[in-house]
Amino acid sequence: MGRPNEYAGDMRWGWECPRCDADVSVARDPGSETFHWVCPTEDCPSVGFGFASRRRARLALREYREAYQNIYR
């Protein structure tokens, strides 16, 4: 995730949860001044937090999705 020139995708829209394909958005946590994403589905445990920027949170979400999809390949 330390690649600063990596394409982060369309920053206007949320992405899909790695586990259940629900739409996930990235939000800012006002308490810690960091960014996070949480799957909106109640029974899905996917969450990411502590990112310095919205772009880094989206890159991490994409990397998590790619890694999760490759588990059973």
Distance bins in CASP14 RR format, pairs under 12 A and 6 or more apart:
PFRMAT RR
TARGET T0000
AUTHOR 0000-0000-0000
RMODE 2
METHOD distances of the structure
MODEL  1
1 8 0 0 0 0 0 1 0 0 0 0 0
1 51 0 0 0 0 1 0 0 0 0 0 0
1 52 0 0 0 0 0 1 0 0 0 0 0
1 53 0 0 0 0 0 1 0 0 0 0 0
1 55 0 0 0 0 0 1 0 0 0 0 0
1 56 1 0 0 1 0 0 0 0 0 0 0
1 57 0 0 0 0 0 1 0 0 0 0 0
1 58 0 0 0 0 0 1 0 0 0 0 0
1 59 1 0 1 0 0 0 0 0 0 0 0
1 60 1 0 1 0 0 0 0 0 0 0 0
1 61 0 0 0 0 0 1 0 0 0 0 0
1 62 0 0 0 0 1 0 0 0 0 0 0
1 63 1 0 0 1 0 0 0 0 0 0 0
1 64 0 0 0 0 0 1 0 0 0 0 0
1 66 0 0 0 0 0 1 0 0 0 0 0
1 67 0 0 0 0 0 1 0 0 0 0 0
2 52 0 0 0 0 0 1 0 0 0 0 0
2 53 0 0 0 0 0 1 0 0 0 0 0
2 55 0 0 0 0 0 1 0 0 0 0 0
2 56 0 0 0 0 1 0 0 0 0 0 0
2 59 0 0 0 0 1 0 0 0 0 0 0
2 60 0 0 0 0 0 1 0 0 0 0 0
2 63 0 0 0 0 0 1 0 0 0 0 0
3 55 0 0 0 0 0 1 0 0 0 0 0
3 56 0 0 0 0 0 1 0 0 0 0 0
3 59 0 0 0 0 1 0 0 0 0 0 0
3 60 0 0 0 0 0 1 0 0 0 0 0
3 62 0 0 0 0 0 1 0 0 0 0 0
3 63 0 0 0 0 0 1 0 0 0 0 0
4 52 0 0 0 0 0 1 0 0 0 0 0
4 53 0 0 0 0 0 1 0 0 0 0 0
4 55 0 0 0 0 1 0 0 0 0 0 0
4 56 0 0 0 0 1 0 0 0 0 0 0
4 59 0 0 0 0 0 1 0 0 0 0 0
5 55 0 0 0 0 0 1 0 0 0 0 0
5 59 0 0 0 0 0 1 0 0 0 0 0
6 55 0 0 0 0 1 0 0 0 0 0 0
6 56 0 0 0 0 0 1 0 0 0 0 0
6 58 0 0 0 0 0 1 0 0 0 0 0
6 59 1 0 0 1 0 0 0 0 0 0 0
6 60 0 0 0 0 0 1 0 0 0 0 0
6 62 0 0 0 0 1 0 0 0 0 0 0
6 63 0 0 0 0 1 0 0 0 0 0 0
7 55 0 0 0 0 0 1 0 0 0 0 0
7 58 0 0 0 0 0 1 0 0 0 0 0
7 59 0 0 0 0 1 0 0 0 0 0 0
7 62 0 0 0 0 1 0 0 0 0 0 0
8 14 0 0 0 0 0 1 0 0 0 0 0
8 15 0 0 0 0 1 0 0 0 0 0 0
8 26 0 0 0 0 0 1 0 0 0 0 0
8 51 0 0 0 0 0 1 0 0 0 0 0
8 53 0 0 0 0 1 0 0 0 0 0 0
8 54 0 0 0 0 1 0 0 0 0 0 0
8 55 1 0 1 0 0 0 0 0 0 0 0
8 56 0 0 0 0 1 0 0 0 0 0 0
8 57 0 0 0 0 1 0 0 0 0 0 0
8 58 1 0 1 0 0 0 0 0 0 0 0
8 59 1 0 1 0 0 0 0 0 0 0 0
8 60 0 0 0 0 0 1 0 0 0 0 0
8 61 0 0 0 0 1 0 0 0 0 0 0
8 62 1 0 0 1 0 0 0 0 0 0 0
8 63 0 0 0 0 0 1 0 0 0 0 0
9 15 0 0 0 0 1 0 0 0 0 0 0
9 26 0 0 0 0 0 1 0 0 0 0 0
9 54 0 0 0 0 0 1 0 0 0 0 0
9 55 0 0 0 0 1 0 0 0 0 0 0
9 58 1 0 0 1 0 0 0 0 0 0 0
9 59 0 0 0 0 1 0 0 0 0 0 0
9 61 0 0 0 0 0 1 0 0 0 0 0
9 62 1 0 0 1 0 0 0 0 0 0 0
10 55 0 0 0 0 0 1 0 0 0 0 0
10 58 0 0 0 0 1 0 0 0 0 0 0
10 62 0 0 0 0 0 1 0 0 0 0 0
11 25 0 0 0 0 0 1 0 0 0 0 0
11 26 0 0 0 0 1 0 0 0 0 0 0
11 35 0 0 0 0 0 1 0 0 0 0 0
11 53 0 0 0 0 0 1 0 0 0 0 0
11 54 1 0 0 1 0 0 0 0 0 0 0
11 55 1 0 0 1 0 0 0 0 0 0 0
11 56 0 0 0 0 0 1 0 0 0 0 0
11 57 0 0 0 0 0 1 0 0 0 0 0
11 58 1 0 0 1 0 0 0 0 0 0 0
11 59 0 0 0 0 0 1 0 0 0 0 0
12 25 0 0 0 0 0 1 0 0 0 0 0
12 26 0 0 0 0 0 1 0 0 0 0 0
12 54 0 0 0 0 0 1 0 0 0 0 0
12 58 0 0 0 0 0 1 0 0 0 0 0
13 23 0 0 0 0 1 0 0 0 0 0 0
13 24 0 0 0 0 0 1 0 0 0 0 0
13 25 0 0 0 0 1 0 0 0 0 0 0
13 26 0 0 0 0 0 1 0 0 0 0 0
13 54 0 0 0 0 0 1 0 0 0 0 0
13 58 0 0 0 0 1 0 0 0 0 0 0
14 22 0 0 0 0 0 1 0 0 0 0 0
14 23 1 0 0 1 0 0 0 0 0 0 0
14 24 1 0 0 1 0 0 0 0 0 0 0
14 25 1 0 1 0 0 0 0 0 0 0 0
14 26 1 0 0 1 0 0 0 0 0 0 0
14 27 0 0 0 0 0 1 0 0 0 0 0
14 37 0 0 0 0 1 0 0 0 0 0 0
14 39 0 0 0 0 0 1 0 0 0 0 0
14 40 0 0 0 0 0 1 0 0 0 0 0
14 54 0 0 0 0 0 1 0 0 0 0 0
14 57 0 0 0 0 0 1 0 0 0 0 0
14 58 1 0 0 1 0 0 0 0 0 0 0
14 61 0 0 0 0 1 0 0 0 0 0 0
14 62 0 0 0 0 0 1 0 0 0 0 0
14 65 0 0 0 0 0 1 0 0 0 0 0
15 21 0 0 0 0 0 1 0 0 0 0 0
15 22 0 0 0 0 0 1 0 0 0 0 0
15 23 1 0 0 1 0 0 0 0 0 0 0
15 24 1 0 1 0 0 0 0 0 0 0 0
15 25 0 0 0 0 1 0 0 0 0 0 0
15 26 0 0 0 0 1 0 0 0 0 0 0
15 37 0 0 0 0 1 0 0 0 0 0 0
15 39 0 0 0 0 0 1 0 0 0 0 0
15 46 0 0 0 0 0 1 0 0 0 0 0
15 54 0 0 0 0 0 1 0 0 0 0 0
15 57 0 0 0 0 1 0 0 0 0 0 0
15 58 1 0 0 1 0 0 0 0 0 0 0
15 59 0 0 0 0 0 1 0 0 0 0 0
15 60 0 0 0 0 0 1 0 0 0 0 0
15 61 1 0 1 0 0 0 0 0 0 0 0
15 62 1 0 0 1 0 0 0 0 0 0 0
15 63 0 0 0 0 0 1 0 0 0 0 0
15 64 0 0 0 0 1 0 0 0 0 0 0
15 65 1 0 0 1 0 0 0 0 0 0 0
15 66 0 0 0 0 0 1 0 0 0 0 0
16 22 1 0 0 1 0 0 0 0 0 0 0
16 23 1 0 0 1 0 0 0 0 0 0 0
16 24 1 0 0 1 0 0 0 0 0 0 0
16 25 0 0 0 0 0 1 0 0 0 0 0
16 37 0 0 0 0 0 1 0 0 0 0 0
16 39 0 0 0 0 1 0 0 0 0 0 0
16 40 0 0 0 0 0 1 0 0 0 0 0
16 41 0 0 0 0 0 1 0 0 0 0 0
16 44 0 0 0 0 0 1 0 0 0 0 0
16 46 0 0 0 0 0 1 0 0 0 0 0
16 58 0 0 0 0 0 1 0 0 0 0 0
16 61 0 0 0 0 1 0 0 0 0 0 0
16 62 0 0 0 0 1 0 0 0 0 0 0
16 64 0 0 0 0 0 1 0 0 0 0 0
16 65 1 0 0 1 0 0 0 0 0 0 0
16 66 0 0 0 0 0 1 0 0 0 0 0
16 68 0 0 0 0 0 1 0 0 0 0 0
16 69 0 0 0 0 0 1 0 0 0 0 0
17 23 1 0 0 1 0 0 0 0 0 0 0
17 24 1 0 1 0 0 0 0 0 0 0 0
17 25 0 0 0 0 0 1 0 0 0 0 0
17 37 0 0 0 0 1 0 0 0 0 0 0
17 38 0 0 0 0 1 0 0 0 0 0 0
17 39 1 0 1 0 0 0 0 0 0 0 0
17 40 0 0 0 0 1 0 0 0 0 0 0
17 41 1 0 0 1 0 0 0 0 0 0 0
17 43 0 0 0 0 0 1 0 0 0 0 0
17 44 1 0 0 1 0 0 0 0 0 0 0
17 45 0 0 0 0 0 1 0 0 0 0 0
17 46 1 0 1 0 0 0 0 0 0 0 0
17 47 0 0 0 0 1 0 0 0 0 0 0
17 48 0 0 0 0 0 1 0 0 0 0 0
17 61 0 0 0 0 1 0 0 0 0 0 0
17 62 0 0 0 0 0 1 0 0 0 0 0
17 64 0 0 0 0 1 0 0 0 0 0 0
17 65 1 0 0 1 0 0 0 0 0 0 0
17 68 0 0 0 0 1 0 0 0 0 0 0
17 69 0 0 0 0 0 1 0 0 0 0 0
18 24 0 0 0 0 1 0 0 0 0 0 0
18 37 0 0 0 0 0 1 0 0 0 0 0
18 39 0 0 0 0 1 0 0 0 0 0 0
18 41 0 0 0 0 0 1 0 0 0 0 0
18 44 0 0 0 0 1 0 0 0 0 0 0
18 45 0 0 0 0 0 1 0 0 0 0 0
18 46 1 0 1 0 0 0 0 0 0 0 0
18 47 0 0 0 0 0 1 0 0 0 0 0
18 48 0 0 0 0 0 1 0 0 0 0 0
18 60 0 0 0 0 0 1 0 0 0 0 0
18 61 1 0 0 1 0 0 0 0 0 0 0
18 62 0 0 0 0 1 0 0 0 0 0 0
18 63 0 0 0 0 1 0 0 0 0 0 0
18 64 1 0 1 0 0 0 0 0 0 0 0
18 65 1 1 0 0 0 0 0 0 0 0 0
18 66 0 0 0 0 1 0 0 0 0 0 0
18 67 1 0 0 1 0 0 0 0 0 0 0
18 68 1 0 1 0 0 0 0 0 0 0 0
18 69 1 0 0 1 0 0 0 0 0 0 0
18 70 0 0 0 0 0 1 0 0 0 0 0
18 71 0 0 0 0 1 0 0 0 0 0 0
19 39 1 0 0 1 0 0 0 0 0 0 0
19 41 0 0 0 0 1 0 0 0 0 0 0
19 43 0 0 0 0 1 0 0 0 0 0 0
19 44 1 0 1 0 0 0 0 0 0 0 0
19 45 1 0 0 1 0 0 0 0 0 0 0
19 46 1 0 1 0 0 0 0 0 0 0 0
19 47 0 0 0 0 0 1 0 0 0 0 0
19 61 0 0 0 0 0 1 0 0 0 0 0
19 64 0 0 0 0 1 0 0 0 0 0 0
19 65 0 0 0 0 1 0 0 0 0 0 0
19 67 0 0 0 0 0 1 0 0 0 0 0
19 68 1 0 0 1 0 0 0 0 0 0 0
19 69 0 0 0 0 1 0 0 0 0 0 0
19 71 0 0 0 0 0 1 0 0 0 0 0
20 39 1 0 0 1 0 0 0 0 0 0 0
20 40 0 0 0 0 1 0 0 0 0 0 0
20 41 1 0 1 0 0 0 0 0 0 0 0
20 42 0 0 0 0 0 1 0 0 0 0 0
20 43 0 0 0 0 1 0 0 0 0 0 0
20 44 1 0 1 0 0 0 0 0 0 0 0
20 45 0 0 0 0 1 0 0 0 0 0 0
20 46 1 0 0 1 0 0 0 0 0 0 0
20 65 0 0 0 0 0 1 0 0 0 0 0
20 68 0 0 0 0 0 1 0 0 0 0 0
21 39 0 0 0 0 1 0 0 0 0 0 0
21 40 0 0 0 0 0 1 0 0 0 0 0
21 41 0 0 0 0 1 0 0 0 0 0 0
21 44 0 0 0 0 1 0 0 0 0 0 0
21 46 0 0 0 0 0 1 0 0 0 0 0
21 65 0 0 0 0 1 0 0 0 0 0 0
21 68 0 0 0 0 0 1 0 0 0 0 0
21 69 0 0 0 0 0 1 0 0 0 0 0
22 37 0 0 0 0 0 1 0 0 0 0 0
22 38 0 0 0 0 0 1 0 0 0 0 0
22 39 1 0 1 0 0 0 0 0 0 0 0
22 40 1 0 1 0 0 0 0 0 0 0 0
22 41 1 0 1 0 0 0 0 0 0 0 0
22 42 0 0 0 0 0 1 0 0 0 0 0
22 43 0 0 0 0 0 1 0 0 0 0 0
22 44 1 0 0 1 0 0 0 0 0 0 0
22 46 0 0 0 0 1 0 0 0 0 0 0
22 65 0 0 0 0 0 1 0 0 0 0 0
23 37 0 0 0 0 0 1 0 0 0 0 0
23 38 0 0 0 0 0 1 0 0 0 0 0
23 39 0 0 0 0 1 0 0 0 0 0 0
23 40 1 0 0 1 0 0 0 0 0 0 0
23 41 0 0 0 0 1 0 0 0 0 0 0
23 44 0 0 0 0 0 1 0 0 0 0 0
23 61 0 0 0 0 0 1 0 0 0 0 0
24 36 0 0 0 0 0 1 0 0 0 0 0
24 37 1 0 1 0 0 0 0 0 0 0 0
24 38 1 0 0 1 0 0 0 0 0 0 0
24 39 1 0 1 0 0 0 0 0 0 0 0
24 40 1 0 0 1 0 0 0 0 0 0 0
24 41 0 0 0 0 1 0 0 0 0 0 0
24 44 0 0 0 0 1 0 0 0 0 0 0
24 46 1 0 0 1 0 0 0 0 0 0 0
24 47 0 0 0 0 1 0 0 0 0 0 0
24 48 0 0 0 0 1 0 0 0 0 0 0
24 57 0 0 0 0 1 0 0 0 0 0 0
24 58 0 0 0 0 1 0 0 0 0 0 0
24 60 0 0 0 0 0 1 0 0 0 0 0
24 61 1 0 0 1 0 0 0 0 0 0 0
24 62 0 0 0 0 0 1 0 0 0 0 0
24 64 0 0 0 0 0 1 0 0 0 0 0
24 65 0 0 0 0 1 0 0 0 0 0 0
25 35 0 0 0 0 0 1 0 0 0 0 0
25 36 0 0 0 0 0 1 0 0 0 0 0
25 37 1 0 0 1 0 0 0 0 0 0 0
25 38 0 0 0 0 1 0 0 0 0 0 0
25 39 0 0 0 0 0 1 0 0 0 0 0
25 40 0 0 0 0 1 0 0 0 0 0 0
25 54 0 0 0 0 1 0 0 0 0 0 0
25 57 0 0 0 0 1 0 0 0 0 0 0
25 58 0 0 0 0 1 0 0 0 0 0 0
25 61 0 0 0 0 1 0 0 0 0 0 0
26 34 0 0 0 0 0 1 0 0 0 0 0
26 35 1 0 1 0 0 0 0 0 0 0 0
26 36 1 0 0 1 0 0 0 0 0 0 0
26 37 1 0 1 0 0 0 0 0 0 0 0
26 38 0 0 0 0 1 0 0 0 0 0 0
26 47 0 0 0 0 0 1 0 0 0 0 0
26 48 0 0 0 0 1 0 0 0 0 0 0
26 49 0 0 0 0 0 1 0 0 0 0 0
26 50 0 0 0 0 0 1 0 0 0 0 0
26 51 1 0 0 1 0 0 0 0 0 0 0
26 53 0 0 0 0 1 0 0 0 0 0 0
26 54 1 0 1 0 0 0 0 0 0 0 0
26 55 0 0 0 0 1 0 0 0 0 0 0
26 56 0 0 0 0 1 0 0 0 0 0 0
26 57 1 0 1 0 0 0 0 0 0 0 0
26 58 1 0 1 0 0 0 0 0 0 0 0
26 59 0 0 0 0 0 1 0 0 0 0 0
26 60 0 0 0 0 1 0 0 0 0 0 0
26 61 1 0 0 1 0 0 0 0 0 0 0
26 62 0 0 0 0 0 1 0 0 0 0 0
27 34 0 0 0 0 0 1 0 0 0 0 0
27 35 1 0 0 1 0 0 0 0 0 0 0
27 36 1 0 0 1 0 0 0 0 0 0 0
27 37 1 0 0 1 0 0 0 0 0 0 0
27 38 0 0 0 0 1 0 0 0 0 0 0
27 40 0 0 0 0 0 1 0 0 0 0 0
27 47 0 0 0 0 0 1 0 0 0 0 0
27 48 0 0 0 0 0 1 0 0 0 0 0
27 49 0 0 0 0 0 1 0 0 0 0 0
27 50 0 0 0 0 0 1 0 0 0 0 0
27 51 0 0 0 0 0 1 0 0 0 0 0
27 54 0 0 0 0 1 0 0 0 0 0 0
27 57 0 0 0 0 1 0 0 0 0 0 0
27 58 0 0 0 0 0 1 0 0 0 0 0
28 34 1 0 0 1 0 0 0 0 0 0 0
28 35 1 0 1 0 0 0 0 0 0 0 0
28 36 0 0 0 0 1 0 0 0 0 0 0
28 37 0 0 0 0 0 1 0 0 0 0 0
28 49 0 0 0 0 0 1 0 0 0 0 0
28 50 0 0 0 0 0 1 0 0 0 0 0
28 51 0 0 0 0 1 0 0 0 0 0 0
28 52 0 0 0 0 0 1 0 0 0 0 0
28 53 0 0 0 0 1 0 0 0 0 0 0
28 54 1 0 0 1 0 0 0 0 0 0 0
28 57 0 0 0 0 1 0 0 0 0 0 0
29 35 1 0 0 1 0 0 0 0 0 0 0
29 36 1 0 1 0 0 0 0 0 0 0 0
29 37 0 0 0 0 0 1 0 0 0 0 0
29 38 0 0 0 0 0 1 0 0 0 0 0
29 47 0 0 0 0 0 1 0 0 0 0 0
29 48 0 0 0 0 0 1 0 0 0 0 0
29 49 1 0 0 1 0 0 0 0 0 0 0
29 50 1 0 0 1 0 0 0 0 0 0 0
29 51 0 0 0 0 1 0 0 0 0 0 0
29 52 0 0 0 0 0 1 0 0 0 0 0
29 54 0 0 0 0 0 1 0 0 0 0 0
29 57 0 0 0 0 0 1 0 0 0 0 0
30 36 0 0 0 0 0 1 0 0 0 0 0
31 49 0 0 0 0 0 1 0 0 0 0 0
31 50 0 0 0 0 0 1 0 0 0 0 0
32 49 0 0 0 0 1 0 0 0 0 0 0
32 50 1 0 0 1 0 0 0 0 0 0 0
32 51 0 0 0 0 0 1 0 0 0 0 0
32 52 0 0 0 0 0 1 0 0 0 0 0
33 50 0 0 0 0 1 0 0 0 0 0 0
33 51 0 0 0 0 0 1 0 0 0 0 0
33 52 0 0 0 0 1 0 0 0 0 0 0
33 53 0 0 0 0 0 1 0 0 0 0 0
34 48 0 0 0 0 0 1 0 0 0 0 0
34 49 1 0 0 1 0 0 0 0 0 0 0
34 50 1 1 0 0 0 0 0 0 0 0 0
34 51 1 0 1 0 0 0 0 0 0 0 0
34 52 1 0 0 1 0 0 0 0 0 0 0
34 53 0 0 0 0 1 0 0 0 0 0 0
34 54 0 0 0 0 0 1 0 0 0 0 0
34 56 0 0 0 0 1 0 0 0 0 0 0
34 57 0 0 0 0 1 0 0 0 0 0 0
34 60 0 0 0 0 0 1 0 0 0 0 0
35 48 0 0 0 0 1 0 0 0 0 0 0
35 49 1 0 0 1 0 0 0 0 0 0 0
35 50 1 0 0 1 0 0 0 0 0 0 0
35 51 1 0 1 0 0 0 0 0 0 0 0
35 52 1 0 0 1 0 0 0 0 0 0 0
35 53 1 0 0 1 0 0 0 0 0 0 0
35 54 1 0 1 0 0 0 0 0 0 0 0
35 55 0 0 0 0 1 0 0 0 0 0 0
35 56 1 0 0 1 0 0 0 0 0 0 0
35 57 1 0 1 0 0 0 0 0 0 0 0
35 58 0 0 0 0 1 0 0 0 0 0 0
35 59 0 0 0 0 0 1 0 0 0 0 0
35 60 0 0 0 0 1 0 0 0 0 0 0
35 61 0 0 0 0 0 1 0 0 0 0 0
36 46 0 0 0 0 0 1 0 0 0 0 0
36 47 1 0 0 1 0 0 0 0 0 0 0
36 48 1 0 1 0 0 0 0 0 0 0 0
36 49 1 1 0 0 0 0 0 0 0 0 0
36 50 1 0 0 1 0 0 0 0 0 0 0
36 51 1 0 0 1 0 0 0 0 0 0 0
36 52 0 0 0 0 0 1 0 0 0 0 0
36 53 0 0 0 0 0 1 0 0 0 0 0
36 54 0 0 0 0 0 1 0 0 0 0 0
36 56 0 0 0 0 0 1 0 0 0 0 0
36 57 1 0 0 1 0 0 0 0 0 0 0
36 58 0 0 0 0 0 1 0 0 0 0 0
36 60 0 0 0 0 0 1 0 0 0 0 0
36 61 0 0 0 0 0 1 0 0 0 0 0
37 44 0 0 0 0 0 1 0 0 0 0 0
37 46 0 0 0 0 1 0 0 0 0 0 0
37 47 1 0 0 1 0 0 0 0 0 0 0
37 48 1 0 1 0 0 0 0 0 0 0 0
37 49 1 0 0 1 0 0 0 0 0 0 0
37 50 0 0 0 0 0 1 0 0 0 0 0
37 51 0 0 0 0 1 0 0 0 0 0 0
37 54 0 0 0 0 1 0 0 0 0 0 0
37 56 0 0 0 0 0 1 0 0 0 0 0
37 57 1 0 1 0 0 0 0 0 0 0 0
37 58 0 0 0 0 1 0 0 0 0 0 0
37 59 0 0 0 0 0 1 0 0 0 0 0
37 60 0 0 0 0 1 0 0 0 0 0 0
37 61 1 0 1 0 0 0 0 0 0 0 0
37 62 0 0 0 0 0 1 0 0 0 0 0
37 64 0 0 0 0 1 0 0 0 0 0 0
37 65 0 0 0 0 0 1 0 0 0 0 0
38 44 0 0 0 0 1 0 0 0 0 0 0
38 45 0 0 0 0 1 0 0 0 0 0 0
38 46 1 0 0 1 0 0 0 0 0 0 0
38 47 1 0 1 0 0 0 0 0 0 0 0
38 48 1 0 0 1 0 0 0 0 0 0 0
38 49 0 0 0 0 1 0 0 0 0 0 0
38 50 0 0 0 0 0 1 0 0 0 0 0
38 57 0 0 0 0 0 1 0 0 0 0 0
38 61 0 0 0 0 0 1 0 0 0 0 0
39 45 1 0 0 1 0 0 0 0 0 0 0
39 46 1 0 1 0 0 0 0 0 0 0 0
39 47 1 0 0 1 0 0 0 0 0 0 0
39 48 0 0 0 0 1 0 0 0 0 0 0
39 61 0 0 0 0 0 1 0 0 0 0 0
39 64 0 0 0 0 0 1 0 0 0 0 0
39 65 0 0 0 0 0 1 0 0 0 0 0
39 68 0 0 0 0 0 1 0 0 0 0 0
40 46 0 0 0 0 1 0 0 0 0 0 0
40 47 0 0 0 0 0 1 0 0 0 0 0
41 47 0 0 0 0 0 1 0 0 0 0 0
44 68 0 0 0 0 0 1 0 0 0 0 0
45 68 0 0 0 0 0 1 0 0 0 0 0
46 60 0 0 0 0 0 1 0 0 0 0 0
46 61 0 0 0 0 1 0 0 0 0 0 0
46 64 1 0 0 1 0 0 0 0 0 0 0
46 65 0 0 0 0 1 0 0 0 0 0 0
46 68 0 0 0 0 1 0 0 0 0 0 0
47 57 0 0 0 0 0 1 0 0 0 0 0
47 60 0 0 0 0 0 1 0 0 0 0 0
47 61 0 0 0 0 0 1 0 0 0 0 0
47 64 0 0 0 0 0 1 0 0 0 0 0
48 56 0 0 0 0 0 1 0 0 0 0 0
48 57 1 0 0 1 0 0 0 0 0 0 0
48 58 0 0 0 0 0 1 0 0 0 0 0
48 59 0 0 0 0 0 1 0 0 0 0 0
48 60 1 0 0 1 0 0 0 0 0 0 0
48 61 1 0 0 1 0 0 0 0 0 0 0
48 63 0 0 0 0 0 1 0 0 0 0 0
48 64 1 0 0 1 0 0 0 0 0 0 0
48 65 0 0 0 0 0 1 0 0 0 0 0
49 56 0 0 0 0 0 1 0 0 0 0 0
49 57 0 0 0 0 1 0 0 0 0 0 0
49 60 0 0 0 0 1 0 0 0 0 0 0
49 61 0 0 0 0 0 1 0 0 0 0 0
50 56 0 0 0 0 1 0 0 0 0 0 0
50 57 1 0 0 1 0 0 0 0 0 0 0
50 60 0 0 0 0 1 0 0 0 0 0 0
51 57 1 1 0 0 0 0 0 0 0 0 0
51 58 0 0 0 0 1 0 0 0 0 0 0
51 59 0 0 0 0 1 0 0 0 0 0 0
51 60 1 0 0 1 0 0 0 0 0 0 0
51 61 0 0 0 0 1 0 0 0 0 0 0
51 63 0 0 0 0 0 1 0 0 0 0 0
51 64 0 0 0 0 0 1 0 0 0 0 0
52 59 0 0 0 0 0 1 0 0 0 0 0
52 60 0 0 0 0 0 1 0 0 0 0 0
53 59 0 0 0 0 1 0 0 0 0 0 0
53 60 0 0 0 0 0 1 0 0 0 0 0
54 60 0 0 0 0 0 1 0 0 0 0 0
54 61 0 0 0 0 0 1 0 0 0 0 0
55 61 0 0 0 0 0 1 0 0 0 0 0
55 62 0 0 0 0 0 1 0 0 0 0 0
56 62 0 0 0 0 0 1 0 0 0 0 0
56 63 0 0 0 0 0 1 0 0 0 0 0
57 63 0 0 0 0 0 1 0 0 0 0 0
57 64 0 0 0 0 0 1 0 0 0 0 0
58 64 0 0 0 0 0 1 0 0 0 0 0
58 65 0 0 0 0 0 1 0 0 0 0 0
59 65 0 0 0 0 0 1 0 0 0 0 0
59 66 0 0 0 0 0 1 0 0 0 0 0
60 66 0 0 0 0 0 1 0 0 0 0 0
60 67 0 0 0 0 0 1 0 0 0 0 0
61 67 0 0 0 0 0 1 0 0 0 0 0
61 68 0 0 0 0 0 1 0 0 0 0 0
62 68 0 0 0 0 0 1 0 0 0 0 0
62 69 0 0 0 0 0 1 0 0 0 0 0
63 69 0 0 0 0 0 1 0 0 0 0 0
63 70 0 0 0 0 0 1 0 0 0 0 0
64 70 0 0 0 0 0 1 0 0 0 0 0
64 71 0 0 0 0 0 1 0 0 0 0 0
65 71 0 0 0 0 0 1 0 0 0 0 0
66 73 0 0 0 0 0 1 0 0 0 0 0
67 73 0 0 0 0 0 1 0 0 0 0 0
END
